Amino acid sequence: MTTVTSPLAGRAIGLAAVPDPVFSGAMVGPGTAIDPVREPSEAVSPVDGVIVSMHPHAFVVVDNDGHGVLTHLGIDTVQLNGQGFELLVNKGDRVTRGQPVVRWNPADVEAAGKSPICPIVALEATADSLSDVVEDRDVKAGDALFGWN
């Protein structure tokens, strides 16, 4: 079983509360979402693995079991064209859980008119393959968000 941990500090709110139907409807996959604290911070890797997709607003880490975990920093943040995001690793890099991946400021995203809410999604998973999904509590970076069988 893979434990997926929070890449951010904030409040776990669950995917259903994400203001985007693709995520709230779990079309990308099951998981949860974080409403991040509004201060400059670093999004960290939720698992040990390899960065297989790296964008300023989103990244995917695949762990040793082949599980891909998407961290999406805000909603519609692709429209910011990378402004306000600093990449700290590259596609193909091996990362460890808790390693900083992207530096950003959720308050700046909000000021730009975008939602800073961050979906954390288990790619190519089914809802019943996840356990102990956190959907309503404050979390720190590194706290467990869900288990993945």
FENLINKA-V825091 format. One record per backbone hydrogen bond with DSSP energy under -1.0 kcal/mol. CO is the residue of the C=O (numbers start at 1). NH is the residue of the N-H. Records with the same first field share a line. If there is no record, write none. Layout:
CO=NH + NH
//
This chain:
2=148
4=145 + 146
6=142
7=44
9=37
10=139
11=35
14=17
15=18
18=20
20=24
21=25
22=27
23=26
30=122
32=120
33=13
34=118
35=11
37=39
41=104
43=101 + 102
45=98
46=5
49=95
50=62
51=92
53=60
57=73
58=55
59=71
60=52 + 53
61=69
62=50
63=66
67=63
68=123
69=61
70=121
71=59
72=74
76=79
77=80
78=81
80=83
82=85
86=103
90=93
93=51
95=49
96=99
99=45
101=88
102=43
103=86
104=41
105=109
106=110
107=111
108=112
109=114
110=113
115=75
118=34
119=72
120=32
121=70
122=125
126=129
127=130
129=149
131=147
137=12
139=10
140=143
143=6
145=134
146=4
147=131
148=2
//
